[in-house]
Amino acid sequence: ADMGGLKFFSTNLEEPNGDEWLLLEALKAMNVKCGPDEEERKGCSGHIGKSVYSVHAENICMSYIVYVPEELQSAIDIRKWFDAVNTKVMGDEVAAASTMILGKVHNDPDAGKFILKLKDEFQAASLGYLRATGNFPEAGDDDDDDEMVFGDDFDVEGLE
């Protein structure tokens, strides 16, 4: 994003193991401000909008967060993004603030809630909403005309 790339993304985090509060702490760690002179930079993505989710190892539950920094809230409506994913996974809103909304869903076969399937629904709904709002490129939408050249196929003389 710092070099003109994506301003939004969606990803899975394993370590919170479906715990909504550990997922929130992971989001905070992702958003830590970093100094440019730090040798090992960790975090530094607070200026990027994201949806993150974590599934319990035994598929008991899934927690998820939609985060939009204040400077990107003119590009995307955080409530609509959250509602787009929350409707698909049939979850509950746990907490909300101006820049993030936290949700959780429990496995409930009687209600048609299967975490194994819902995690894919979450990712598809999240990226679908980003694409629909023009905040994520369409699949195969690569405007890079450069082709990869491997080894012996490289034409050195063509550079002169």
Secondary structure as GFF3:
##gff-version 3
##sequence-region A 1 160
A	DSSP	beta_strand	8	12	.	.	.	ID=ss1
A	DSSP	alpha_helix	20	30	.	.	.	ID=ss2
A	DSSP	beta_strand	49	55	.	.	.	ID=ss3
A	DSSP	beta_strand	61	67	.	.	.	ID=ss4
A	DSSP	three_ten_helix	70	72	.	.	.	ID=ss5
A	DSSP	alpha_helix	78	89	.	.	.	ID=ss6
A	DSSP	beta_strand	92	96	.	.	.	ID=ss7
A	DSSP	beta_strand	100	106	.	.	.	ID=ss8
A	DSSP	three_ten_helix	109	111	.	.	.	ID=ss9
A	DSSP	alpha_helix	115	132	.	.	.	ID=ss10
A	DSSP	three_ten_helix	151	153	.	.	.	ID=ss11
A	DSSP	three_ten_helix	157	159	.	.	.	ID=ss12
###
